[in-house]
Amino acid sequence: MGWGAWKLIDTGSEHVLAMQYDWQGRTLMMVYNFSKEPQQCQLQTSMKTGRGLVNLLDSSATQIGSNGSYAVKLPGYGSGWYRAK
């Protein structure tokens, strides 16, 4: 994570932090919930519509929606790490 370019992603929530790292054509997204309550947010990324995201913690997959957005649900104090396909 120390290499490459990184940026913060707007989550629309004061409880959720999201970061995107890009390095050598690869993208990693990390999302953290700092609240004890579950949180849901819509993340707006610069990634292309239709690209897949693989959750590195449970191997589930999702697609990036229209305009580069996707929904994330996190349990209290939960996190998600996603690799773009």
All heavy atoms as an XYZ file, in Angstrom:
664
protein
N       0.817     -1.194      0.000
C       0.000      0.000      0.000
C       0.859      1.255      0.000
O       0.363      2.310     -0.297
C      -0.920      0.021      1.201
C      -1.967     -1.055      1.170
S      -3.155     -1.005      2.533
C      -2.152     -0.650      3.925
N       2.088      1.147      0.343
C       2.946      2.311      0.381
C       3.383      2.781     -0.991
O       3.905      3.869     -1.142
N       3.176      1.967     -2.022
C       3.568      2.327     -3.370
C       2.338      2.747     -4.161
O       1.219      2.387     -3.846
C       4.231      1.157     -4.064
C       5.507      0.712     -3.421
C       6.251      1.392     -2.488
C       6.188     -0.509     -3.638
N       7.344      0.665     -2.129
C       7.338     -0.523     -2.828
C       5.947     -1.608     -4.442
C       8.231     -1.561     -2.811
C       6.842     -2.655     -4.421
C       7.971     -2.617     -3.618
N       2.552      3.510     -5.188
C       1.459      3.896     -6.062
C       0.746      5.147     -5.588
O       1.112      5.773     -4.598
N      -0.294      5.479     -6.321
C      -1.104      6.662     -6.028
C      -2.309      6.267     -5.190
O      -2.887      5.211     -5.407
C      -1.566      7.304     -7.333
N      -2.669      7.118     -4.248
C      -3.835      6.836     -3.429
C      -4.714      8.072     -3.354
O      -4.260      9.189     -3.588
C      -3.446      6.388     -2.025
C      -2.754      7.443     -1.221
C      -1.418      7.724     -1.220
C      -3.362      8.368     -0.321
N      -1.157      8.765     -0.361
C      -2.335      9.186      0.208
C      -4.666      8.593      0.095
C      -2.575     10.200      1.108
C      -4.912      9.615      1.005
C      -3.874     10.394      1.506
N      -5.981      7.846     -3.053
C      -6.912      8.961     -2.861
C      -8.029      8.520     -1.935
O      -8.345      7.338     -1.830
C      -7.475      9.463     -4.185
C      -8.288      8.445     -4.941
C      -8.753      9.035     -6.261
C      -9.387      7.984     -7.132
N      -9.807      8.515     -8.409
N      -8.617      9.488     -1.268
C      -9.779      9.241     -0.419
C     -11.024      9.261     -1.289
O     -11.130     10.056     -2.223
C      -9.887     10.295      0.680
C      -8.768     10.307      1.705
C      -8.964     11.456      2.691
C      -8.674      8.989      2.446
N     -11.977      8.387     -0.979
C     -13.242      8.308     -1.701
C     -14.339      8.843     -0.785
O     -14.422      8.452      0.380
C     -13.565      6.843     -2.083
C     -12.428      6.226     -2.888
C     -14.888      6.751     -2.810
C     -12.184      6.838     -4.227
N     -15.159      9.737     -1.312
C     -16.264     10.294     -0.535
C     -17.280      9.202     -0.236
O     -17.768      8.530     -1.141
C     -16.919     11.433     -1.302
C     -18.029     12.101     -0.530
O     -18.113     11.929      0.707
O     -18.829     12.812     -1.152
N     -17.586      9.010      1.039
C     -18.547      7.983      1.449
C     -19.905      8.569      1.798
O     -20.878      7.836      1.917
C     -18.031      7.202      2.674
O     -17.962      8.093      3.790
C     -16.687      6.575      2.398
N     -19.957      9.868      2.033
C     -21.203     10.490      2.457
C     -21.536     10.193      3.910
O     -22.621     10.507      4.373
N     -20.608      9.575      4.633
C     -20.835      9.220      6.036
C     -19.647      9.666      6.870
O     -18.500      9.426      6.495
C     -21.016      7.711      6.189
O     -21.013      7.342      7.561
N     -19.927     10.273      7.995
C     -18.842     10.682      8.889
C     -18.232      9.491      9.625
O     -17.201      9.621     10.270
C     -19.336     11.717      9.894
C     -20.404     11.200     10.821
C     -20.937     12.260     11.766
O     -20.844     13.451     11.440
O     -21.448     11.888     12.827
N     -18.835      8.322      9.490
C     -18.362      7.126     10.183
C     -17.537      6.190      9.306
O     -16.925      5.253      9.805
C     -19.548      6.329     10.741
C     -20.412      7.122     11.654
N     -20.002      7.549     12.888
C     -21.670      7.591     11.487
C     -20.966      8.236     13.461
N     -21.993      8.279     12.628
N     -17.545      6.426      7.989
C     -16.906      5.496      7.057
C     -15.773      6.193      6.300
O     -15.959      7.279      5.749
C     -17.937      4.925      6.055
C     -17.272      3.976      5.073
C     -19.066      4.219      6.799
N     -14.616      5.536      6.281
C     -13.445      6.003      5.541
C     -13.194      5.041      4.394
O     -13.185      3.817      4.595
C     -12.216      6.034      6.457
C     -10.866      6.300      5.796
C     -10.791      7.739      5.295
C      -9.734      6.006      6.763
N     -12.987      5.574      3.185
C     -12.677      4.731      2.023
C     -11.462      5.306      1.303
O     -11.351      6.519      1.115
C     -13.869      4.665      1.080
N     -10.539      4.414      0.925
C      -9.331      4.801      0.205
C      -9.165      3.908     -1.017
O      -9.517      2.730     -0.978
C      -8.105      4.640      1.097
C      -8.127      5.542      2.308
S      -6.702      5.274      3.383
C      -7.153      3.706      4.126
N      -8.610      4.487     -2.072
C      -8.322      3.734     -3.291
C      -6.838      3.867     -3.592
O      -6.300      4.966     -3.603
C      -9.137      4.284     -4.457
C      -8.849      3.605     -5.778
C      -9.709      4.142     -6.901
O     -10.860      4.497     -6.704
N      -9.151      4.198     -8.091
N      -6.175      2.731     -3.807
C      -4.769      2.697     -4.203
C      -4.676      2.161     -5.618
O      -5.289      1.144     -5.942
C      -3.958      1.771     -3.286
C      -3.629      2.368     -1.954
C      -4.476      2.208     -0.875
C      -2.452      3.087     -1.775
C      -4.175      2.751      0.361
C      -2.140      3.635     -0.539
C      -3.005      3.465      0.519
O      -2.708      4.003      1.736
N      -3.893      2.837     -6.459
C      -3.641      2.389     -7.826
C      -2.140      2.232     -8.002
O      -1.370      3.148     -7.695
C      -4.170      3.409     -8.840
C      -5.673      3.575     -8.754
O      -6.376      2.571     -8.940
O      -6.136      4.699     -8.498
N      -1.728      1.054     -8.489
C      -0.314      0.796     -8.721
C      -0.157     -0.246     -9.806
O      -0.777     -1.318     -9.741
C       0.358      0.316     -7.428
C       1.836      0.145     -7.533
C       2.757      1.119     -7.814
C       2.572     -1.063     -7.381
N       4.013      0.584     -7.829
C       3.932     -0.764     -7.563
C       2.205     -2.370     -7.099
C       4.928     -1.712     -7.483
C       3.201     -3.321     -7.016
C       4.543     -2.990     -7.203
N       0.643      0.067    -10.810
C       0.946     -0.825    -11.925
C      -0.308     -1.443    -12.543
O      -0.383     -2.644    -12.786
C       1.918     -1.916    -11.485
C       3.276     -1.397    -11.117
C       4.281     -2.504    -10.849
O       3.924     -3.656    -10.639
N       5.556     -2.139    -10.851
N      -1.315     -0.615    -12.782
C      -2.541     -1.066    -13.417
C      -3.484     -1.846    -12.516
O      -4.471     -2.392    -12.983
N      -3.184     -1.915    -11.233
C      -4.040     -2.624    -10.273
C      -4.668     -1.623     -9.323
O      -4.076     -0.612     -8.982
C      -3.219     -3.645     -9.495
C      -2.661     -4.721    -10.374
C      -1.911     -5.743     -9.575
N      -1.419     -6.786    -10.449
C      -0.186     -7.226    -10.432
N       0.680     -6.736     -9.574
N       0.185     -8.173    -11.248
N      -5.881     -1.966     -8.863
C      -6.610     -1.078     -7.952
C      -7.049     -1.850     -6.724
O      -7.566     -2.966     -6.826
C      -7.850     -0.481     -8.651
O      -7.413      0.275     -9.790
C      -8.634      0.426     -7.709
N      -6.840     -1.239     -5.560
C      -7.274     -1.793     -4.272
C      -8.112     -0.735     -3.576
O      -7.702      0.426     -3.489
C      -6.055     -2.147     -3.412
C      -6.340     -2.621     -1.990
C      -7.029     -3.980     -2.004
C      -5.049     -2.686     -1.192
N      -9.309     -1.125     -3.120
C     -10.179     -0.223     -2.365
C     -10.308     -0.765     -0.951
O     -10.536     -1.963     -0.764
C     -11.572     -0.162     -2.991
C     -11.609      0.224     -4.426
S     -11.831      1.951     -4.774
C     -13.006      2.490     -3.629
N     -10.155      0.106      0.032
C     -10.308     -0.284      1.428
C     -11.344      0.620      2.070
O     -11.295      1.838      1.896
C      -8.974     -0.176      2.154
C      -7.963     -1.173      1.622
S      -6.319     -0.880      2.248
C      -5.938      0.649      1.429
N     -12.294      0.005      2.791
C     -13.396      0.746      3.403
C     -13.483      0.332      4.870
O     -13.464     -0.857      5.188
C     -14.734      0.434      2.686
C     -15.837      1.326      3.202
C     -14.591      0.566      1.171
N     -13.569      1.326      5.761
C     -13.584      1.074      7.207
C     -14.759      1.784      7.866
O     -15.009      2.953      7.603
C     -12.293      1.597      7.856
C     -11.053      0.984      7.297
C     -10.348      1.610      6.274
C     -10.577     -0.228      7.782
C      -9.201      1.043      5.755
C      -9.431     -0.797      7.268
C      -8.747     -0.151      6.257
O      -7.600     -0.717      5.732
N     -15.453      1.091      8.742
C     -16.544      1.661      9.531
C     -16.029      1.891     10.948
O     -15.671      0.952     11.646
C     -17.747      0.705      9.548
C     -18.885      1.206     10.399
O     -18.869      2.329     10.882
N     -19.877      0.372     10.604
N     -16.012      3.139     11.389
C     -15.526      3.483     12.717
C     -16.656      3.653     13.731
O     -16.442      4.166     14.819
C     -14.673      4.758     12.650
C     -13.371      4.538     11.926
C     -13.227      4.910     10.601
C     -12.305      3.935     12.564
C     -12.027      4.693      9.928
C     -11.109      3.708     11.911
C     -10.970      4.092     10.588
N     -17.845      3.192     13.364
C     -19.006      3.263     14.241
C     -19.353      1.868     14.752
O     -19.127      0.876     14.064
C     -20.206      3.830     13.477
O     -21.390      3.694     14.216
N     -19.959      1.808     15.936
C     -20.426      0.512     16.434
C     -21.691      0.070     15.706
O     -22.071     -1.097     15.762
C     -20.652      0.550     17.938
C     -21.757      1.462     18.392
C     -21.899      1.437     19.891
C     -22.994      2.386     20.341
N     -23.140      2.389     21.797
N     -22.347      1.003     15.010
C     -23.569      0.703     14.256
C     -23.220      0.286     12.825
O     -22.271      0.808     12.235
C     -24.477      1.937     14.200
C     -24.894      2.465     15.551
C     -25.702      1.459     16.348
O     -26.494      0.713     15.744
O     -25.544      1.424     17.577
N     -23.983     -0.635     12.235
C     -23.765     -0.981     10.820
C     -23.930      0.266      9.952
O     -24.735      1.152     10.269
C     -24.856     -2.006     10.526
C     -25.297     -2.509     11.854
C     -25.076     -1.398     12.824
N     -23.193      0.330      8.870
C     -23.252      1.464      7.955
C     -23.407      0.966      6.522
O     -22.881     -0.079      6.158
C     -21.971      2.311      8.041
C     -21.702      2.901      9.396
C     -22.687      3.982      9.773
O     -23.014      4.846      8.954
N     -23.166      3.940     11.009
N     -24.132      1.736      5.729
C     -24.268      1.476      4.301
C     -23.986      2.779      3.581
O     -24.478      3.840      3.992
C     -25.661      0.977      3.962
C     -25.838      0.698      2.484
C     -27.167      0.055      2.162
O     -27.799     -0.557      3.011
N     -27.581      0.176      0.921
N     -23.189      2.715      2.536
C     -22.910      3.932      1.780
C     -22.709      3.600      0.305
O     -22.437      2.457     -0.059
C     -21.701      4.674      2.341
S     -20.206      3.716      2.441
N     -22.876      4.602     -0.516
C     -22.678      4.496     -1.954
C     -21.356      5.185     -2.266
O     -21.217      6.378     -2.028
C     -23.838      5.189     -2.686
C     -23.899      4.913     -4.150
C     -24.448      3.540     -4.468
O     -25.060      2.890     -3.636
N     -24.224      3.087     -5.674
N     -20.388      4.428     -2.773
C     -19.080      4.988     -3.076
C     -19.017      5.372     -4.543
O     -19.410      4.603     -5.418
C     -17.980      3.980     -2.765
C     -17.901      3.497     -1.331
C     -16.750      2.530     -1.171
C     -17.753      4.659     -0.369
N     -18.503      6.558     -4.803
C     -18.340      7.051     -6.164
C     -16.855      6.972     -6.504
O     -16.044      7.623     -5.868
C     -18.835      8.502     -6.265
C     -18.877      9.032     -7.658
C     -19.936      8.351     -8.506
O     -20.994      7.989     -8.018
N     -19.649      8.169     -9.776
N     -16.501      6.133     -7.478
C     -15.099      5.948     -7.840
C     -14.845      6.432     -9.259
O     -15.775      6.741     -9.998
C     -14.698      4.457     -7.767
O     -15.273      3.773     -8.864
C     -15.133      3.836     -6.459
N     -13.592      6.462     -9.627
C     -13.215      6.824    -11.000
C     -13.096      5.590    -11.884
O     -12.720      5.691    -13.045
C     -11.890      7.583    -10.979
O     -10.875      6.783    -10.394
N     -13.432      4.414    -11.342
C     -13.334      3.182    -12.118
C     -14.496      3.069    -13.105
O     -15.567      3.622    -12.876
C     -13.296      1.969    -11.192
C     -12.007      1.889    -10.409
S     -11.865      0.375     -9.461
C     -12.834      0.799     -8.027
N     -14.278      2.320    -14.172
C     -15.278      2.184    -15.227
C     -16.445      1.310    -14.791
O     -16.271      0.334    -14.068
C     -14.648      1.580    -16.477
C     -13.624      2.479    -17.123
C     -13.064      1.828    -18.354
C     -12.022      2.736    -18.988
N     -11.405      2.116    -20.150
N     -17.620      1.664    -15.288
C     -18.823      0.868    -15.060
C     -18.615     -0.548    -15.576
O     -18.009     -0.744    -16.618
C     -20.013      1.520    -15.795
O     -20.213      2.821    -15.268
C     -21.281      0.716    -15.633
N     -19.108     -1.529    -14.816
C     -19.033     -2.916    -15.239
C     -17.800     -3.665    -14.763
O     -17.743     -4.882    -14.879
N     -16.803     -2.950    -14.251
C     -15.649     -3.659    -13.691
C     -16.089     -4.388    -12.440
O     -16.987     -3.955    -11.733
C     -14.528     -2.684    -13.311
C     -13.723     -2.216    -14.508
C     -12.528     -1.423    -14.105
N     -11.461     -2.289    -13.586
C     -10.305     -1.820    -13.132
N     -10.069     -0.530    -13.123
N      -9.390     -2.640    -12.686
N     -15.453     -5.498    -12.173
C     -15.795     -6.271    -10.997
C     -14.924     -5.916     -9.808
O     -13.797     -5.454     -9.965
N     -15.476     -6.111     -8.627
C     -14.731     -5.951     -7.381
C     -14.800     -7.263     -6.627
O     -15.878     -7.820     -6.452
C     -15.326     -4.838     -6.519
C     -15.164     -3.419     -7.019
C     -15.961     -2.465     -6.120
C     -13.717     -3.015     -7.043
N     -13.664     -7.753     -6.169
C     -13.611     -8.975     -5.384
C     -13.273     -8.594     -3.949
O     -12.275     -7.905     -3.698
C     -12.544     -9.946     -5.935
C     -12.424    -11.173     -5.038
C     -12.880    -10.353     -7.355
N     -14.114     -9.019     -3.010
C     -13.867     -8.769     -1.599
C     -12.751     -9.712     -1.153
O     -12.910    -10.929     -1.183
C     -15.139     -9.003     -0.789
C     -14.991     -8.630      0.658
O     -13.935     -8.800      1.257
N     -16.065     -8.120      1.233
N     -11.626     -9.171     -0.744
C     -10.475     -9.991     -0.368
C     -10.645    -10.661      0.983
O      -9.880    -11.557      1.323
C      -9.205     -9.138     -0.375
C      -8.832     -8.550     -1.733
C      -7.599     -7.659     -1.611
C      -8.623     -9.639     -2.764
N     -11.656    -10.275      1.752
C     -11.882    -10.879      3.061
C     -12.800    -12.096      2.994
O     -12.697    -12.992      3.826
C     -12.439     -9.839      4.036
C     -11.556     -8.598      4.238
C     -12.234     -7.616      5.172
C     -10.181     -8.984      4.759
N     -13.716    -12.134      2.012
C     -14.617    -13.293      1.924
C     -14.779    -13.838      0.498
O     -15.600    -14.715      0.271
C     -15.984    -12.964      2.529
C     -16.771    -11.937      1.731
O     -16.375    -11.593      0.596
O     -17.799    -11.469      2.244
N     -14.031    -13.315     -0.461
C     -14.011    -13.761     -1.868
C     -15.311    -13.521     -2.627
O     -15.482    -14.033     -3.730
C     -13.631    -15.242     -1.976
O     -12.348    -15.449     -1.450
N     -16.252    -12.753     -2.057
C     -17.471    -12.431     -2.802
C     -17.133    -11.394     -3.883
O     -16.127    -10.700     -3.809
C     -18.550    -11.899     -1.863
O     -18.132    -10.692     -1.252
N     -17.975    -11.312     -4.900
C     -17.740    -10.396     -6.010
C     -18.955     -9.514     -6.229
O     -20.085     -9.910     -5.952
C     -17.422    -11.177     -7.272
N     -18.709     -8.320     -6.737
C     -19.769     -7.383     -7.078
C     -19.326     -6.590     -8.294
O     -18.152     -6.574     -8.639
C     -20.102     -6.452     -5.893
O     -21.246     -5.670     -6.211
C     -18.946     -5.530     -5.562
N     -20.269     -5.947     -8.962
C     -19.976     -5.130    -10.127
C     -20.079     -3.654     -9.768
O     -20.937     -3.267     -8.974
C     -20.957     -5.425    -11.255
C     -20.872     -6.825    -11.808
C     -19.636     -7.035    -12.633
O     -18.627     -7.502    -12.114
N     -19.703     -6.700    -13.883
N     -19.248     -2.851    -10.388
C     -19.357     -1.407    -10.238
C     -20.532     -0.952    -11.089
O     -20.655     -1.343    -12.249
C     -18.051     -0.718    -10.664
C     -16.935     -1.134     -9.708
C     -18.218      0.792    -10.691
C     -15.566     -0.648    -10.093
N     -21.387     -0.144    -10.504
C     -22.603      0.290    -11.182
C     -22.402      1.496    -12.071
O     -21.279      1.874    -12.407
N     -23.499      2.117    -12.419
C     -23.470      3.271    -13.309
C     -22.655      4.407    -12.687
O     -22.631      4.595    -11.479
C     -24.887      3.740    -13.612
O     -25.534      4.143    -12.435
N     -21.957      5.106    -13.533
C     -21.118      6.243    -13.128
C     -20.011      5.849    -12.150
O     -19.562      6.676    -11.365
C     -21.966      7.363    -12.526
C     -22.984      7.889    -13.502
O     -22.737      7.911    -14.703
N     -24.132      8.279    -13.009
N     -19.600      4.603    -12.139
C     -18.495      4.178    -11.281
C     -18.854      4.025     -9.822
O     -17.987      4.030     -8.960
N     -20.131      3.842     -9.498
C     -20.545      3.762     -8.097
C     -20.850      2.319     -7.690
O     -21.155      1.474     -8.522
C     -21.772      4.634     -7.850
O     -22.869      4.138     -8.570
N     -20.736      2.056     -6.389
C     -21.170      0.770     -5.846
C     -21.529      0.932     -4.380
O     -21.053      1.838     -3.696
C     -20.134     -0.334     -6.060
C     -18.869     -0.198     -5.272
C     -18.693     -0.901     -4.091
C     -17.849      0.633     -5.687
C     -17.526     -0.785     -3.354
C     -16.687      0.765     -4.955
C     -16.527      0.058     -3.800
O     -15.393      0.178     -3.065
N     -22.416      0.068     -3.925
C     -22.913      0.130     -2.552
C     -22.075     -0.778     -1.661
O     -21.709     -1.880     -2.063
C     -24.373     -0.291     -2.499
N     -21.804     -0.298     -0.460
C     -21.042     -1.069      0.524
C     -21.844     -1.121      1.815
O     -22.345     -0.094      2.273
C     -19.670     -0.418      0.795
C     -18.947     -1.120      1.917
C     -18.831     -0.413     -0.454
N     -21.976     -2.322      2.381
C     -22.588     -2.503      3.695
C     -21.514     -3.039      4.627
O     -20.845     -4.022      4.298
C     -23.740     -3.501      3.627
C     -24.909     -3.043      2.812
C     -25.990     -4.109      2.789
C     -27.128     -3.693      1.886
N     -28.176     -4.719      1.834
N     -21.357     -2.387      5.771
C     -20.347     -2.800      6.738
C     -20.976     -2.988      8.112
O     -21.779     -2.152      8.543
C     -19.238     -1.753      6.854
C     -18.395     -1.491      5.615
C     -17.511     -0.282      5.828
C     -17.565     -2.707      5.271
N     -20.609     -4.045      8.822
C     -21.086     -4.198     10.199
C     -20.380     -3.179     11.091
O     -19.418     -2.511     10.669
C     -20.665     -5.627     10.561
C     -19.491     -5.902      9.693
C     -19.722     -5.138      8.413
N     -20.845     -3.054     12.318
C     -20.194     -2.169     13.273
C     -18.709     -2.477     13.374
O     -18.329     -3.634     13.495
N     -17.888     -1.446     13.261
C     -16.426     -1.556     13.286
C     -15.880     -2.504     12.220
O     -14.777     -3.025     12.348
C     -15.923     -1.964     14.668
C     -16.287     -0.977     15.751
C     -17.139     -1.346     16.782
C     -15.808      0.323     15.732
C     -17.495     -0.449     17.779
C     -16.160      1.233     16.717
C     -16.997      0.844     17.732
O     -17.351      1.743     18.718
N     -16.637     -2.709     11.163
C     -16.227     -3.628     10.101
C     -15.399     -2.936      9.031
O     -15.279     -1.713      8.978
N     -14.828     -3.747      8.154
C     -14.032     -3.228      7.054
C     -14.187     -4.121      5.837
O     -14.645     -5.261      5.939
C     -12.552     -3.136      7.445
O     -12.027     -4.420      7.716
N     -13.817     -3.587      4.698
C     -13.818     -4.344      3.460
C     -12.610     -3.963      2.624
O     -12.256     -2.785      2.548
N     -11.960     -4.947      2.049
C     -10.857     -4.736      1.115
C     -11.285     -5.333     -0.215
O     -11.694     -6.493     -0.281
C      -9.596     -5.445      1.611
C      -8.900     -4.785      2.744
C      -9.459     -4.272      3.882
C      -7.499     -4.573      2.868
N      -8.496     -3.775      4.703
C      -7.275     -3.944      4.110
C      -6.411     -4.878      2.074
C      -6.011     -3.596      4.548
C      -5.153     -4.528      2.509
C      -4.961     -3.893      3.735
N     -11.204     -4.536     -1.283
C     -11.701     -4.952     -2.580
C     -10.616     -4.773     -3.651
O      -9.984     -3.730     -3.715
C     -12.922     -4.114     -2.989
C     -14.036     -4.170     -1.979
C     -14.109     -3.249     -0.953
C     -14.997     -5.168     -2.040
C     -15.125     -3.302     -0.004
C     -16.018     -5.223     -1.107
C     -16.067     -4.291     -0.095
O     -17.067     -4.352      0.835
N     -10.461     -5.783     -4.483
C      -9.532     -5.721     -5.614
C     -10.364     -5.587     -6.885
O     -11.329     -6.341     -7.081
C      -8.683     -6.985     -5.680
C      -7.726     -7.028     -6.870
C      -6.892     -8.292     -6.890
N      -7.643     -9.505     -6.669
C      -8.241    -10.215     -7.621
N      -8.193     -9.830     -8.870
N      -8.886    -11.330     -7.316
N     -10.016     -4.641     -7.732
C     -10.727     -4.459     -8.992
C     -10.236     -5.480    -10.019
O      -9.047     -5.760    -10.096
C     -10.523     -3.048     -9.528
N     -11.186     -6.062    -10.742
C     -10.842     -7.033    -11.803
C     -10.808     -6.335    -13.135
O     -11.519     -5.426    -13.393
C     -11.864     -8.163    -11.873
C     -11.954     -8.970    -10.639
C     -12.699    -10.267    -10.832
C     -14.133    -10.121    -11.240
N     -14.870    -11.349    -11.297
